[in-house]
Structures are given as C-alpha cells and as structure tokens.
C-alpha cells in the first residue's frame, strides 16, 4: 500500500511539474510575442517618421531648394540618426542638386552618400555623364554592377549615351538572361533599339528611385 501511495505521489508530482513547465513555456512565448510586437511598433514609428522627413524635404525643394538644403543639414545633426541615415540624407541632397543642374555639388553629395554602395555610385555616374566625364562614369557603373548586377541596365544606358547601340544591347541581354521575368524591361528596350527608327537615351534611366516602405506586422 505504501508503494502504491508513493507511486501515486510521484505521478501527481510529475504531472504538476509537467503542467507547470508548460505554463512557464507559454508565459515565455507570450512575453516574446509581446516584446516583438512592441519592437515592431517602435520600428514602424521610426520608419513612418523617416518617410515623412524625406517627403517634406522633397516637397520643400520644389519651392525653395535652399530651405531644403538647410533642413537636410539640420537633420544630419540629429543624434538619433546613424551613419547610414546621414548617407541617405547626402544622397537626397545630391538628388536635389542633380535635378537643378548643380552638377559639381551633386557629385560631392553622391560621393558622401557612400562610394561602396551601388545606388550613389550609379547616381554619381549619371552626374558625371552630364559633365561629359565618361571614363569616370563608366568606372562607377562597373563598380555598382559588381556589387549588384541590376546596374548592368545602367551600363547599357551608358553605351546608348555614347552612341554604341550594339554594346548597349549586349548589356541588356546579359541582364535579361539573368531572369527573363524580373528584367523583362531589358528585353523591351532591346526591341525598341532594334526598330528601324529608334531614339537612344541621352542620360541614365534609373530603376532604383522607387521608395519601398517595409512595415512590420503588429
């Protein structure tokens, strides 16, 4: 009888521990989910705040470029921004300079935006092309394409600018062959260039200017 009682006690204790452990795990999972939800809300708030800042700068630049530059310079002193944020602000400043044909200033800003990133490299190349510094532009584009082959498109653009149609088609085909769905626009451009009457690009056509906002589910 004592043995049976002892066994029953062990079973009850084990069952209680099992449920207790399960409850502990459930509580841990609930805490983890809540922490992730709160972190998601924080990141989303920062994302919206950043996008609102960028929108306000570009809207301001339409009416008063000098005020837009001042707002950018002031934003760069924000202690909450990291180096990546400041590089993006340099890019925006360069983009505004470029759109207003302040090309030498645009080159400086795109350089400050990061010489190891494809987007500012391609933007600087586009500016150098307008300055007729084709050799430097070609170097930047090759460096950008080495990092991200999407920029083979802009190398194709470059060859159109210097009126080398066959070389342009070569690079468009090279990118199109990487993925015929994603890079369908390369094939469309090839078809245009193969028409009897075609008009070559006179500057780079950027595919990286569309802003994508990533929001975390809350």
C-alpha positions in Angstrom: 0.0 0.0 0.0 2.9 2.3 0.9 4.5 1.6 -2.6 1.2 2.4 -4.4 0.8 5.6 -2.4 4.3 6.6 -3.2 3.9 5.9 -6.9 0.7 7.9 -7.0 2.5 10.8 -5.3 5.3 10.6 -7.9 2.7 10.6 -10.8 0.9 13.6 -9.3 4.1 15.5 -8.8 5.4 14.7 -12.3 2.0 15.8 -13.8 2.1 19.0 -11.8 5.6 19.7 -12.9 4.7 19.0 -16.5 1.8 21.5 -16.4 4.0 24.0 -14.5 6.7 23.7 -17.2 4.1 24.0 -19.9 2.7 27.2 -18.3 6.2 28.6 -18.0 6.9 27.9 -21.7 3.5 29.5 -22.6 4.4 32.6 -20.5 7.8 32.8 -22.1 6.2 32.6 -25.6 3.6 35.2 -24.7 6.3 37.6 -23.4 8.4 37.0 -26.5 5.5 37.8 -28.8 4.6 40.9 -26.8 8.2 42.1 -26.9 8.3 41.5 -30.7 5.1 43.4 -31.1 6.3 46.3 -29.2 9.6 46.3 -31.1 7.6 46.2 -34.4 5.6 49.2 -33.3 8.8 51.1 -32.5 10.4 50.3 -35.8 7.3 51.2 -37.7 7.0 54.5 -36.0 10.6 55.3 -36.9 10.0 54.2 -40.5 7.0 56.5 -40.8 8.9 59.3 -39.2 11.8 58.9 -41.7 9.5 58.7 -44.7 7.7 61.9 -43.6 11.0 63.7 -43.3 12.0 62.6 -46.8 8.7 63.7 -48.2 8.9 67.0 -46.5 12.4 67.7 -47.9 11.4 66.9 -51.5 8.2 69.0 -51.2 10.2 71.9 -49.8 12.8 71.5 -52.6 10.0 72.1 -55.2 9.5 75.7 -54.0 12.8 76.6 -52.2 15.9 74.5 -52.7 17.9 76.5 -50.2 15.5 75.8 -47.4 15.5 72.1 -48.4 19.3 72.0 -48.1 19.2 73.7 -44.7 16.6 71.2 -43.5 18.9 68.4 -44.6 21.9 69.9 -42.9 19.9 70.3 -39.7 18.6 66.7 -39.9 22.2 65.4 -40.2 22.9 66.8 -36.7 20.1 64.7 -35.3 21.8 62.5 -32.6 19.2 59.7 -33.3 20.4 59.2 -36.8 23.2 56.8 -37.6 25.8 56.9 -40.4 23.5 55.1 -42.8 20.8 57.7 -42.2 23.3 60.6 -42.9 24.5 58.9 -46.1 20.9 58.7 -47.2 20.5 62.4 -46.5 23.6 63.2 -48.6 22.0 61.2 -51.4 18.8 63.2 -51.2 20.8 66.4 -51.2 22.7 65.2 -54.3 19.5 64.2 -56.0 18.1 67.7 -55.5 21.3 69.3 -56.7 21.2 67.0 -59.8 17.6 67.9 -60.6 18.6 71.6 -60.5 21.7 71.0 -62.6 24.1 71.9 -59.8 26.2 69.0 -61.1 29.5 69.5 -59.3 27.7 69.8 -55.9 25.7 66.7 -56.8 28.9 64.8 -57.4 30.2 65.8 -53.9 27.0 64.7 -52.2 26.7 61.4 -54.0 30.3 60.7 -53.0 29.5 61.4 -49.4 26.5 59.1 -49.7 28.9 56.1 -50.0 31.4 55.0 -52.5 30.8 51.3 -51.6 27.1 51.3 -52.4 25.7 50.8 -55.9 22.9 53.4 -55.7 25.1 56.5 -55.0 27.7 55.2 -57.4 25.2 55.0 -60.2 23.8 58.4 -59.3 27.3 59.9 -59.4 27.9 58.2 -62.8 24.7 59.8 -64.1 26.0 63.2 -63.0 29.5 62.6 -64.4 27.9 61.8 -67.8 26.2 65.2 -67.8 29.6 66.7 -67.0 30.9 64.6 -70.0 33.3 62.8 -67.8 32.6 59.5 -69.4 35.6 57.5 -68.2 34.9 58.2 -64.6 31.2 57.4 -65.1 31.9 54.1 -66.7 34.2 53.2 -63.8 31.5 54.0 -61.3 28.9 52.0 -63.2 31.1 48.9 -63.4 31.7 49.1 -59.6 28.0 49.4 -59.0 27.3 46.4 -61.2 30.0 44.3 -59.4 28.0 44.9 -56.2 24.6 44.4 -57.7 24.1 43.2 -61.3 20.8 45.2 -61.6 23.1 48.1 -62.6 24.1 46.3 -65.8 21.0 48.1 -67.0 22.7 51.5 -66.4 25.8 50.3 -68.2 23.6 49.6 -71.2 22.2 53.2 -70.8 25.8 54.5 -70.7 26.5 52.9 -74.1 23.4 54.4 -75.6 24.5 57.8 -74.4 27.9 57.4 -76.1 26.0 56.1 -79.2 27.3 52.5 -79.1 24.0 50.7 -79.7 25.4 47.2 -80.0 27.2 47.4 -76.7 24.1 48.7 -75.1 22.1 45.7 -76.4 24.9 43.3 -75.2 24.5 44.5 -71.6 20.7 44.5 -71.7 20.8 40.9 -72.9 23.3 40.0 -70.2 20.9 41.2 -67.5 17.8 39.9 -69.2 19.3 36.4 -69.3 19.7 36.5 -65.5 15.9 36.5 -65.1 13.6 36.9 -68.0 10.7 37.9 -65.8 12.3 40.4 -63.4 14.3 42.0 -66.2 11.7 42.0 -68.8 12.2 45.7 -69.3 15.7 44.9 -70.7 14.1 42.9 -73.5 11.6 45.6 -74.1 14.5 48.1 -74.5 16.2 45.7 -76.9 13.1 45.5 -79.1 13.0 49.3 -79.2 16.6 49.6 -80.2 16.1 47.0 -83.0 13.4 49.1 -84.6 14.4 50.9 -87.8 13.8 54.2 -86.2 15.0 54.3 -82.6 16.0 57.1 -80.2 19.0 56.5 -78.0 19.0 57.5 -74.4 20.9 60.7 -73.6 21.2 60.1 -69.9 20.9 57.2 -67.4 17.4 55.9 -66.7 17.3 54.8 -63.0 15.3 51.9 -61.8 16.3 52.3 -58.1 14.4 55.5 -57.3 11.1 53.9 -56.3 10.8 54.0 -52.5 9.7 50.9 -50.8 8.4 51.1 -47.2 8.8 47.9 -45.1 6.2 47.7 -42.3 6.4 45.0 -39.6 3.0 43.4 -38.7 1.9 44.4 -35.3 
